[in-house]
Amino acid sequence: MSDPWHSTEPTAAAPVSRSRKRADRRRHPGRRRTAWAVAVGAVLLGAATSFAAHRLHLLDTGASTPPASAAPPAGARSLAGPLAPVTSQLGGGGMSVALLDERTRKWAAYGDDFFDTASIVKVDILSALLLQAQDARRELTAREHGLATAMVENSDNDAASTLWATIGRAGGLDKANERLGLKQTKGGEGTVWGLTQTTAADQVRLLQDVFGSVSPLDAASRATVRHLMSHIATDQDWGVSAAADTGTSTALKNGWLQRSQTSLWDVNSIGRIEKNGRIFYVAVLMNGADTEQHGIGLVEQAARAAVTSFAKSLDRGATP
């Protein structure tokens, strides 16, 4: 289940292949997006689906239990000013943004709330799978590699559900995240991997593990994740990449989820981008958008405002 619980990416139990064939082309001409239909009371598959609907209801009514702490990185520069034109548009929604400059290791951040991951957790699932393969001193099987490719490049939810089970669901994810340094991320219950909770700062830490040189992931594992994140399907090439300089390489993963209780949208984006000759690891998490397109627009506005301001401040040695 990774993204929409209503109309863009299926639940953990819904058949992705059929959803993809009916991909909704209304929102972006020339851009197709995997449709996930989830509404409370919808006819889905088995007990796992009943649990997913129940779990979503709990989250919608604020009954979820996040990890213990969500403090932003010590010394992080505040992005409240640069993001004010964006956050003023949120209404009752929420947003959190975190940035890390690869060269200086300096952070910038806005907000410290927990958010459901939707499909950005697929990078974390793959990282856990690769750590387990490393521990077993083996490479991914051809089947695992094929599932990982579909999961990350095309945001295939059936593939994610299979690999979620392979890593041991939330228990396996949480154990991997202890090694990866993610202390603000908690795996979704049961089959509901898209309701894993996280913070923007933790997602940047995961990007450090993937794109940095010091990581529990070995060089081959990092290369695998980097390659897949650099080959995202064209219809999903939006989000933090909007902040990158034209002609530079980007690597990203997005997630989108429509809530069954409110019909509002969660939209998340994480990735590595280049701006003003610098490399940034960026995470933008938001919820409460009226439409998917509105959420995407807010995420892209936030990424541009945050990265532009932070890059300028680093160049002049001043605070944003």
N, C-alpha and C positions, 0 to 999 in steps of 0.2 A: 504494500500500500504506500505509496510514497507521496503522492501529492494530493490532488484533489480528492476530496471525499464526495465529490458531486459531479464534476464534469471535466476533469482533465487527468488522468492517470488513475488506473484502477486500484482497488484495494489489494491487500496481500492475497486475497483469495480469488479475485476476479480475473478472468482470462484476458491477458494482455493482447494476445494476437488478434482477437476479434475486436478489441477496443481500438487497436491501431488501425485496423482496416476501416474503421468508421471515424478516423481522426477528424476532429472538428477544425474546419478551415475558415470559420467565420471571423475569428478575431484578427488574424494576420494573413492577408492574401499572400500566397507563396510560402507561408510558414505553417507547417502542420504541427500540432501538438497532441501527444498521446492523451486520449480521453479516459479518465478514471471515473466511473459512476459509482458514487456511494451515497446513499441516503438511508436514514434510519427506516427500517421496514422494507428495504429493497430486497429482492430475492437474490441472495448470494450463495456461496458454497459452504455448507456445513457449519459446525460449531465454531470454527475459527472466525467465520464471518460474523456470527452473532456476537462473539467477544469483541470483535473490532468495532462494531456499532456501539456496543456498550462503553467501550473504552473512549471512543470519540465523544460520547455524551458526557462522560466524566470530565474530559478535558474542556469541553465547551462550557461546562458549568463551574470551572475553576477548581475541580477536585483532584487534579493531578499532583503528584509529589515530585518536585524537581530535586536535583542534587543539593547539597548543603550550602554551597557558597557560590556566588556569582560576581565577586569583586573583579573590577577591571584590572589589567596588569599594572603593577606599581609604576608610577612615573609616567603613565600614558597621558599624552596631550589631549585636552578636551576638544571634541569636535562639535560641541553644542552650538557655537556661533555659526560656523560654516553650514551646519545642517538645519539651522532655524527655518529657512525658507521651505525646506522639505517637511520637517516635523510639524510645522504649523498646518500642514494639509492632512495630517493623520486622523483628525477627529478623535474617535474613541479607540483607534488602533495604536499599536506599539511598534517601535523600531529600535534596533541595536546595530551598531557598526563598529568594526575593529579593523585596524590597519597595522601592518608591520613593514618597515623599510628594511629590505634584505641587507643593505650595505651597513647601515648604522645600528641596526637592531632596535631602533626606536619605535615606540608604539603610539598610536592615536586611537581614541575610542569615544563612543557615545552610547550610553545606556548599559545596563547590566542585567537585563531581564532574561528569563529562560524562554525559549521558543521551540515549538515542534519542528523537527528537521525537514519533514517531507523528504523529497528525494536526494537532498544533499547528503543524507546518511549513507548513500551508496558508496561514496568514497571511503567512509569509515568501515563499512562492511568489507570492501575489497582489501583495505589495509589489514583488518583482522584476519582475513583469509590468508593473506600473504605472510603474516607473522606466524600463523599456524603451520604453513607449508615450510617456512624457514626452520621452525622448531623440529619438524619431521625430516629436515634435510632433503627436501624434495622440491621439484618445480611444480607449478600448477599443471593439472592434467589438461588435455586438450578440451575436455568438456568444461572444466572450470574456467579456462581461459575464454572459451566462447561465451559462457554465461556472464563473465566479468565484462567482456566487451559490450554485449548487449545491454547490460545493466548500466554502465557508465556512459557509453557513447549515445545510446538511444533511450536511456532511462526506462528500460524494460523491467516491469514490476514482477513478472513471473520469474525472471532470472534472479532478481533481488530476493524474492521469497525463497527460492531454492538455496541460494548462498547464505541467507540468514539462518536457515536450518542447518546448513553445513557448518557454520562457525559456532553453533550452539546458542543461537538466538541472543537475547539480551546478556546472558551470562558470559558468552564468548566475546561479545562486543565490549562489555565492561572490563573484562580481564585484559583485552588488547589495549583498551584506552588507558588503563593504569600504566602500561609500559610506554604508551605514546605520550603520556603527560597530559591527558585530557581529564581534568578533575571536575569539570562542570557539565559532563555529558552522561546521560543515563539511558540505557537501552529501553525501547518500547516493550510493553508487556506482551507475552505470547507471540502471535504472528504479526503483531502490529508494529513493524519496524519503522514506519514513517512517522510514528508518534514518539520516537526517541526525542528526548529533550536535551537542549544544548544552549550554549551562549556563543555570541560572535567571537569572543576572545578564544574560546576553545576551538572553534573552526579554523581560526588563524594558526593556532598551535598545530592542528592537524596538517595544514598546508606547509608549515615548517618541516614537519616530519617527512612530507612527500617531496618537497622541492629543496630542502636544505641538504647539507652534507653530513650532518650529525643526526642520526636517527636510529631507532630500533629496527627500522626497515633497511635491509641491505641495499646495495647499489642496484641489483637486478630488480628487486621489488619496487624501489622508487621509480625506476625507469618504466616499469609496467604501468603504474598509476599515472605518471606524467604523460605517457603516450596516449592513454585513453582520454584523459582530461583535455588533451590538446586536439582531439579529433571528435569533439561533440557534434552531433547531428546539426545541420544548418538551421533547422527550425527551432533549435534550442539555444542558438548563439545570441543570447541576450543577457542582461544582468550586469555584473561587475565589469565585464569586457567593455561596456560603454565608456568607462573611464580611461581606457588605454589609448596611447598615441596611435594614430593611423599607421598601418604598416608594420606594427610590432606583433609579436606572437603572444597569444593568450592561452590559458588553460583554465577551465572552469567546470562547475557543476551547479545546476539550478534545481529548485524544488518549488512546487506549487500545489496548493491544497485548498479546496473549498469546504468550509465547515457545514456539517449537516444541520446544526442547531440554528445558525445565524445566516447561512448562505454567504458569509463574508470570506475573503480570501487571505491565506497566508502565502507569501512569496519570498523565497530565500535564494541567495546567490553567493557562491564562494569561488575564489580563483586567484591565480597568479597573473599579474598584468605588468606592463612597462609604461612608465610615464616620466617624461623629462629626463630620460637616461637612467632612471632608477627602476628597480624591481620591487613591487609591492605585493604582499599577500593580503587579500581583502575578503571580508565577510560582511554581508548586509542581510539582516534578518528582519522581517516585518510581518505584521498580521493586521487584520481588520480592514482590508481594502474592499471597496464596494464591488469591484470587478477584478478579474485576473489582469486585464490590460492596465487598469489603474494601479494595481500592485506592482506590475513590472515597471511602469513609468516611475513610480516612487523609488523603487530600488535603484534604477538607473540614475535618477537625479541625485540620490544620496551618494552613490558611488562616485559620480563625477565631482560633486561638491567636496566630498571628503578627501579624495585622492588629490584633486587640484590644490586644495588648501594645504594639505599636509606636505605635498611635494614642494610648494613654494616656501613654506616655512622651513623646511629642511635646507633648501638652497640658500636662504638668507639667515639661517640660524636663529629664527624667531619662533615664538609660539603662535599657532593658528589664531 
